[in-house]
Amino acid sequence: MMEKEWLVGNPHLHAEESSPIERRIAPERKEMLSALMRLRDILGAPRYDAHIAPVQNIAKSGSVLLVTVRSAAARTMLLKECAATLKSVFSADVLKVIAV
């Protein structure tokens, strides 16, 4: 990962290790957590750990599922490997995956 010169030495920032999405889901979002566990069962642990666990955020509004990932490569692989399963598990008609 490239370092940005304005980030280096900034006393207001600190780095944290990335944790799987299921650890970062707020406790009050139980339906999201249960859907992620069903997704893990369907995809299997290796595919889930490679493509779903590292996502930055996942949100659903109506029939639209929005997934935020870290890179264009992660977006491509998520769409290729998991799109149909994500839509099925989350009962979504539309899947939007954005890379930040």
C-alpha positions in Angstrom: 0.0 0.0 0.0 1.3 3.4 -0.9 2.0 5.9 1.9 0.7 9.3 1.5 3.2 11.9 2.6 0.5 14.0 4.4 -0.4 10.9 6.5 3.1 10.1 7.7 3.8 11.7 11.0 0.3 13.1 11.5 -0.4 13.1 15.3 -4.1 12.9 14.7 -4.1 9.6 12.9 -3.2 6.1 14.0 -3.2 2.8 12.2 -5.3 -0.2 13.2 -5.2 -3.7 11.9 -8.0 -4.6 9.6 -10.6 -6.9 11.2 -13.3 -9.0 9.5 -16.6 -7.3 8.8 -18.5 -9.5 11.2 -16.4 -8.1 14.1 -17.1 -4.6 13.1 -20.9 -4.9 12.7 -22.8 -3.0 15.4 -24.6 -5.3 17.9 -27.9 -3.8 17.0 -27.5 -4.9 13.3 -28.3 -8.6 14.2 -30.0 -9.3 10.9 -26.9 -8.2 9.0 -24.7 -10.4 11.2 -27.0 -13.4 10.7 -27.0 -12.9 6.9 -23.2 -12.8 7.0 -23.0 -16.1 8.8 -25.4 -17.7 6.3 -23.2 -16.3 3.5 -20.1 -17.9 5.2 -21.9 -21.2 5.3 -22.9 -21.0 1.6 -19.6 -19.7 0.2 -17.4 -21.7 2.5 -14.7 -20.2 4.8 -11.9 -19.8 2.2 -14.0 -17.8 -0.2 -15.8 -15.9 2.5 -12.4 -14.9 4.2 -10.9 -13.9 0.9 -13.8 -11.8 -0.5 -16.4 -10.9 2.2 -14.5 -10.6 5.5 -12.2 -7.7 4.2 -15.1 -5.5 3.0 -15.2 -2.0 4.6 -18.9 -1.8 5.0 -22.1 -3.5 3.9 -25.5 -1.8 4.1 -29.0 -2.5 2.8 -31.8 -0.1 2.0 -35.0 -1.7 0.7 -33.9 -4.1 -2.1 -30.5 -2.4 -2.7 -27.4 -3.9 -1.1 -24.3 -1.6 -1.0 -20.9 -3.1 -0.4 -17.8 -0.9 0.0 -14.4 -2.5 -0.7 -10.8 -1.2 -0.6 -9.7 -1.6 -4.2 -10.9 -2.1 -7.7 -9.4 -5.5 -7.8 -11.4 -6.5 -4.6 -14.5 -5.1 -6.3 -13.9 -7.2 -9.4 -13.3 -10.4 -7.5 -16.3 -9.8 -5.2 -18.6 -9.4 -8.2 -17.1 -12.4 -10.0 -17.2 -14.8 -7.1 -20.0 -13.7 -4.8 -22.6 -11.4 -6.5 -25.4 -13.9 -7.0 -24.9 -15.4 -3.5 -24.9 -11.9 -1.9 -28.1 -10.9 -3.7 -29.8 -14.2 -2.7 -28.7 -14.2 1.0 -29.6 -10.5 1.5 -32.8 -10.7 -0.6 -31.5 -7.8 -2.7 -32.6 -7.0 -6.3 -29.7 -4.6 -6.8 -26.1 -5.1 -5.7 -23.8 -2.0 -5.8 -20.1 -2.6 -5.0 -17.9 0.5 -4.8 -14.2 0.7 -4.3 -12.8 3.5 -2.2 
